[in-house]
Amino acid sequence: MRCIKNKIEHNGSGAVTLCPDEPEDMWHAYNLIRPGDILRASAIRRVTTVQDTGSTSSARVHLNLIIRVKNLDFDPQSSQLHVSGQIMNETPHTKIGQFHTLDLELNRNFTLEKEVGSDGEGVGWDSIAIESLKDAVDEGGKRRAEAVAVVMQEGLAHICFIGQFQTILKQKIEMSVPRKRQGGGDHDKGMNKFFKVTLETLLRQMEFNTSLTSGANNEAVRPVLLASPGFVASGFQKYIQSEASTTTPGLKRLLPSLVVVHSASGYTNSLSEVLQSPAVKTILADTKYARETKLMDDFLEQLRKETNKATYGPREVEHAVEQGAVGRGGGVLIVSNRLFRSQDIAERKRWVSLVDRVRDVEGGDVRILSSDHESGKRLEGLGGIAALLTFPLIEPDLDSDAE
């Protein structure tokens, strides 16, 4: 994501103009835009006109619209973001107050404005919004998936991209493969066809250029994890090796990045098992995904040991912060980014205030995990918020009514 213009004031109000360059940028936009914000973007609207004769005609016209955001609809698989709200500017074809849905598009600017209202109607660019903005424009929009996973079984494959902030199912391949019978070759032919289609789809999704003369040959290839029950993944690896040595020499660049691991099935729910395997943990050791996974592993280990140096749940964590147990010397506040997507302004302010207190007052560390990653999903199961404490803390009976 490129930042075209930044006019954020010291009081937290202001606007930024952004240009999404890659599909993942739509995920960042989804996390930046909130109900109540003002969004400016180009739109296409169908306009119907009535002639004097009574006949009607319709045409699609391009407009620059400003809306007050009401709802967001994000499709992670296609990376499409639809933002609906009431129109704030009048044009020859629209009136103020009409509802419209803006479809944000790649390589097309949009301007996002956040207000700080004395009546509490806006929270402006608070610390979490600023951090999300920095994540969005990090690396000049050249962010790419940290790894690719092909989770498969006979006749079924799921190609997933593991990014810094989310794991996306890019493509599902499903084919009928004849059963293996003694003396018959239909099963082997079916598997070869399945491997061929899966490889072609994988290369297309990776935008992998197999040409030996392409300048892309010098680019580092992301790790490609091949996972399956039985020997399907290793069979797919052998198929790729065969193609590289015969018909497609350019595939040789891909071979060192292939890693075969075991999974319980070829479905996406086995991906968490794949990513927990020691071989994969070693490969992804320096990635954001691995750091978040290790953090959740450390937290759960503290819970198992019953050291009273780990706690979870909204009220429990807030109590720990109030006691000064999430501060310097190892305190870590772990928060799901889902909490900051709340449409309740008071709810969002609650969590932003907690983050600011731990980070700026107590001197503790704050980790915001993506709810679209496996580590974030584990955190969701704990209420979306947890903490590693600097000293043991005996939990009070928070369920009892205060006298």
C-alpha positions in Angstrom: 0.0 0.0 0.0 1.4 3.4 -1.0 0.6 6.5 1.1 -0.1 9.3 -1.3 -0.9 12.0 1.2 -1.0 12.1 5.0 -2.8 15.0 6.8 -3.3 13.6 10.3 -3.4 16.4 12.9 -2.0 16.3 16.4 -5.4 15.8 17.9 -6.0 12.6 16.0 -8.3 14.0 13.3 -7.3 14.1 9.6 -7.2 12.1 6.4 -4.8 10.0 4.5 -4.9 9.1 0.8 -3.8 5.5 0.0 -3.3 3.4 -3.1 -3.6 -0.4 -2.7 -1.0 -2.2 -4.8 -1.5 -5.8 -3.9 -4.5 -8.0 -2.8 -3.3 -8.1 0.8 -3.7 -4.3 0.9 -7.4 -4.8 0.9 -7.1 -6.7 4.2 -5.2 -3.7 5.6 -7.9 -1.3 4.3 -10.5 -3.5 6.0 -8.7 -3.1 9.3 -8.2 0.7 8.9 -11.8 1.7 7.9 -14.4 1.8 10.6 -18.1 2.7 10.7 -18.4 6.4 11.2 -15.3 7.2 9.1 -15.5 9.3 5.9 -14.4 7.6 2.7 -13.7 9.3 -0.6 -13.3 7.1 -3.7 -14.4 6.8 -7.3 -17.5 4.8 -8.1 -19.6 3.6 -11.0 -23.3 4.1 -10.6 -26.1 3.2 -13.0 -28.3 6.2 -13.8 -31.7 5.9 -15.3 -33.2 8.9 -17.2 -36.7 9.3 -18.4 -37.2 11.0 -21.7 -40.1 13.5 -22.5 -41.7 10.7 -24.6 -41.8 8.5 -21.5 -39.1 6.1 -22.6 -36.2 5.3 -20.3 -32.5 4.8 -20.8 -29.8 3.8 -18.4 -26.0 4.4 -18.4 -23.1 3.7 -16.1 -21.4 6.9 -15.0 -18.1 7.5 -13.1 -18.5 9.5 -9.9 -16.3 10.7 -7.1 -18.3 10.0 -4.0 -17.9 10.7 -0.3 -19.7 8.4 2.1 -20.1 8.1 5.8 -19.2 4.5 6.4 -21.9 2.2 7.8 -20.9 -1.3 6.9 -17.9 -3.2 5.5 -17.9 -6.5 3.6 -14.6 -8.2 3.1 -14.0 -11.4 1.1 -10.5 -12.8 2.2 -10.3 -15.3 -0.6 -10.9 -12.8 -3.4 -9.5 -9.9 -1.5 -12.5 -7.8 -2.4 -13.6 -5.0 -0.1 -17.1 -3.4 -0.3 -17.8 -0.3 1.9 -21.4 1.0 2.2 -22.7 4.1 3.7 -24.7 7.3 3.1 -23.5 9.8 0.4 -22.3 13.1 1.8 -21.7 15.0 -1.4 -24.3 16.0 -4.0 -23.6 15.3 -7.7 -25.8 15.6 -10.8 -26.6 11.9 -10.3 -26.8 11.5 -6.5 -28.3 13.2 -3.5 -27.1 13.6 0.0 -28.3 10.8 2.2 -28.6 8.2 -0.4 -26.9 4.8 0.3 -24.1 3.6 -1.9 -21.5 0.8 -1.9 -18.0 1.7 -2.8 -15.9 -1.1 -4.2 -12.2 -0.4 -3.5 -9.9 -1.4 -6.3 -6.2 -2.1 -6.8 -4.2 0.8 -8.1 -7.0 3.3 -7.5 -6.6 5.9 -4.7 -9.0 6.3 -1.9 -9.0 8.9 1.0 -9.9 7.9 4.5 -10.8 10.6 7.0 -11.3 10.0 10.8 -12.8 12.6 13.0 -12.5 13.4 16.7 -15.9 14.5 18.0 -16.6 16.2 21.3 -19.8 14.2 21.4 -17.9 10.9 21.2 -19.0 10.1 17.7 -15.4 9.5 16.5 -12.2 8.3 17.9 -9.9 9.7 15.2 -6.5 8.2 14.4 -5.8 6.6 17.8 -2.7 4.6 18.5 -4.1 1.4 17.0 -5.2 3.1 13.8 -1.7 4.7 13.5 -0.1 1.3 14.0 -2.4 -0.3 11.4 -1.5 2.4 9.0 2.2 1.8 9.4 1.6 -1.9 8.8 -0.3 -1.1 5.7 2.4 1.0 4.1 5.3 -1.0 5.4 7.9 -2.2 2.8 6.6 0.2 0.1 3.7 -2.2 -0.8 6.2 -5.0 -1.8 5.0 -7.4 0.9 4.7 -11.0 -0.3 3.6 -14.3 1.3 6.1 -15.8 3.7 5.3 -19.3 2.6 3.0 -21.3 0.3 1.3 -24.5 1.5 -0.3 -27.2 -0.6 -2.4 -29.4 1.6 -3.5 -32.4 -0.4 -4.7 -36.0 -0.6 -5.7 -38.1 -3.6 -7.7 -36.0 -5.9 -7.9 -33.0 -3.6 -5.5 -30.1 -3.0 -5.8 -26.7 -1.3 -3.2 -24.0 -2.1 -2.8 -21.5 0.7 -0.7 -18.4 1.0 0.7 -17.7 4.5 1.3 -14.0 4.7 2.4 -11.7 7.5 -1.1 -10.9 8.6 -3.4 -13.6 7.2 -3.5 -17.1 5.7 -5.6 -17.2 2.5 -7.0 -20.1 0.6 -6.0 -19.2 -3.0 -7.3 -22.2 -4.9 -9.0 -25.6 -4.4 -8.4 -28.4 -6.9 -10.7 -31.4 -6.8 -10.6 -34.2 -9.3 -11.8 -37.8 -9.6 -9.0 -40.3 -9.4 -9.7 -44.0 -10.1 -9.0 -46.4 -7.3 -5.8 -48.4 -7.3 -6.4 -51.9 -8.7 -3.9 -54.7 -9.2 -2.6 -54.8 -12.8 -4.4 -51.5 -13.7 -2.8 -48.3 -14.7 -5.8 -46.0 -14.4 -4.9 -44.9 -10.9 -1.4 -43.8 -11.8 -2.7 -41.9 -14.9 -5.3 -40.2 -12.8 -2.7 -39.2 -10.2 -0.4 -37.8 -12.9 -3.2 -35.7 -14.3 -4.1 -34.5 -10.8 -0.4 -33.6 -10.1 -0.2 -31.8 -13.5 -3.3 -29.6 -12.8 -2.1 -28.9 -9.2 1.4 -27.9 -10.4 0.0 -25.6 -13.1 -2.4 -24.0 -10.6 0.4 -23.6 -8.0 2.7 -21.9 -10.5 0.0 -19.6 -11.7 -0.9 -18.5 -8.2 2.7 -18.0 -7.3 3.2 -16.1 -10.6 6.2 -18.3 -11.0 8.0 -17.8 -14.3 9.5 -21.1 -15.5 11.4 -19.4 -18.3 15.2 -19.9 -18.1 15.8 -16.5 -19.7 13.5 -14.6 -17.4 15.0 -12.0 -15.1 12.8 -13.5 -12.4 15.3 -16.3 -12.1 17.3 -14.3 -9.6 14.3 -13.9 -7.2 14.2 -15.9 -4.0 11.5 -18.5 -4.0 9.3 -18.7 -1.0 9.2 -22.0 0.9 6.6 -24.4 -0.6 5.2 -26.8 2.0 3.7 -30.0 0.5 1.5 -31.8 3.1 -0.6 -34.9 2.9 -1.5 -38.1 4.7 0.4 -41.1 3.2 2.7 -40.6 0.2 0.7 -38.1 -1.9 2.9 -35.1 -1.0 6.1 -37.0 -1.7 4.6 -38.3 -5.0 3.8 -34.7 -6.0 7.4 -33.7 -5.1 8.7 -36.5 -7.4 6.4 -35.3 -10.1 7.8 -31.8 -9.9 11.4 -33.1 -10.0 10.6 -35.2 -13.1 9.1 -32.2 -14.8 12.2 -30.1 -13.9 14.5 -32.7 -15.4 12.6 -33.2 -18.6 10.0 -30.8 -20.0 10.3 -27.7 -17.7 13.9 -27.0 -16.7 12.9 -23.7 -15.2 11.3 -25.6 -12.4 14.7 -26.4 -11.0 14.6 -23.0 -9.1 11.6 -24.3 -7.2 13.1 -27.6 -6.1 15.2 -26.4 -3.1 12.2 -24.7 -1.6 10.0 -27.8 -1.5 9.4 -29.3 1.9 7.3 -32.5 2.4 5.5 -32.8 5.8 2.7 -35.0 7.1 -0.9 -33.9 7.6 -4.0 -35.7 8.8 -5.9 -34.9 5.6 -6.0 -32.8 2.5 -8.3 -30.2 4.0 -7.4 -26.7 5.3 -8.1 -27.6 8.9 -4.9 -29.7 8.8 -2.9 -26.6 8.0 -2.4 -25.8 11.7 -0.8 -29.3 12.2 1.5 -28.6 9.2 2.7 -25.3 10.6 3.4 -26.8 14.0 5.7 -29.5 12.6 9.4 -29.0 13.7 10.6 -28.9 10.1 8.3 -26.0 9.2 9.0 -24.1 12.4 12.7 -24.1 11.5 12.0 -22.9 8.0 9.7 -20.1 9.2 11.7 -19.2 12.3 12.4 -15.6 11.2 8.9 -14.8 10.1 6.2 -12.8 11.8 4.0 -15.9 11.7 6.6 -17.9 13.7 7.1 -15.2 16.3 3.4 -15.0 17.0 3.1 -18.8 17.1 6.0 -19.0 19.6 4.4 -16.3 21.7 1.1 -18.3 22.0 3.1 -21.5 22.7 5.0 -19.7 25.5 1.7 -18.4 26.9 0.0 -21.8 26.9 3.0 -23.4 28.5 2.8 -20.9 31.4 -0.9 -21.9 31.7 -0.1 -25.6 31.8 2.6 -25.0 34.5 0.1 -23.1 36.6 2.7 -20.5 37.5 0.0 -17.8 37.9 2.2 -15.7 35.5 -0.3 -16.0 32.6 -3.9 -14.9 32.4 -6.6 -14.4 29.8 -10.1 -13.0 29.4 -11.1 -9.3 29.3 -11.8 -8.7 33.0 -8.9 -10.9 34.2 -6.4 -9.1 31.9 -7.7 -5.7 32.9 -7.3 -6.6 36.6 -3.7 -7.7 35.9 -2.9 -4.4 34.2 -4.4 -2.5 37.1 -2.1 -4.4 39.5 0.9 -3.4 37.5 1.6 -7.1 36.5 1.9 -6.4 32.7 4.9 -4.0 32.7 8.6 -3.9 32.5 10.6 -7.1 33.0 8.6 -9.5 30.8 5.0 -8.3 30.8 3.3 -8.9 27.4 -0.2 -7.9 26.5 -1.6 -10.1 23.7 -4.6 -8.8 21.8 -6.6 -9.9 18.8 -7.0 -7.3 16.2 -10.7 -8.3 16.1 -11.3 -6.3 19.3 -10.4 -3.1 17.4 -13.0 -3.8 14.7 -15.8 -3.4 17.2 -18.6 -1.0 16.0 -19.1 0.1 19.6 -16.9 3.2 20.0 -16.8 2.7 23.8 -15.6 -0.9 23.3 -12.8 0.2 21.0 -11.7 3.0 23.3 -11.6 0.4 26.1 -9.0 -1.7 24.4 -7.0 1.2 22.9 -6.8 2.7 26.4 -5.5 -0.7 27.8 -2.9 -1.0 25.0 -1.7 2.6 25.6 -1.4 2.1 29.3 0.6 -1.1 29.0 2.9 0.3 26.4 3.3 3.9 27.5 2.7 3.9 31.3 3.6 0.4 32.5 6.5 -0.2 30.0 5.2 -3.6 29.0 5.2 -5.2 25.5 2.1 -5.3 23.3 1.5 -7.8 20.6 -1.5 -7.5 18.3 -2.2 -10.8 16.6 -4.2 -11.2 13.4 -7.4 -13.1 13.8 -6.8 -14.5 10.3 -3.7 -16.4 11.5 -3.6 -19.7 13.4 -2.1 -17.9 16.5 -4.8 -15.3 16.4 -7.5 -18.0 16.2 -6.0 -19.7 19.3 -6.2 -16.3 21.1 -9.8 -16.0 20.0 -10.6 -19.1 21.9 -9.3 -17.4 25.1 -11.6 -14.4 24.6 -9.3 -12.4 22.3 -7.0 -11.1 25.0 -4.3 -12.5 27.2 -1.2 -11.5 29.1 2.1 -12.8 30.3 2.8 -11.3 33.7 6.0 -10.0 35.4 5.1 -11.6 38.7 2.6 -14.3 39.8 -0.9 -13.0 40.4 -3.7 -14.7 42.3 -6.9 -14.1 40.4 -9.8 -12.6 42.4 -13.3 -14.0 42.2 -14.5 -11.8 39.4 -17.8 -13.6 39.1 -19.0 -12.6 42.5 -21.0 -9.4 42.8 -19.3 -6.5 44.4 -20.9 -5.4 47.7 
